[in-house]
């Protein structure tokens, strides 16, 4: 996934804006949550590509 694609995804950016308090500590916590959800997306992306 490119940075450009992420930056063009208004829904994702709005969610980050609403959830993030602006601190580095909170950024690390949100990043951990997002990365933990990647496992869910891999299986559905794999199925859609078939």
Buried (B, 14 or more C-beta within 10 A) or exposed (E): EEEEEEEEEEEEEEEBEEEEEEEEEEEEBBEEEEEEEEEEEEEEEEEEEE
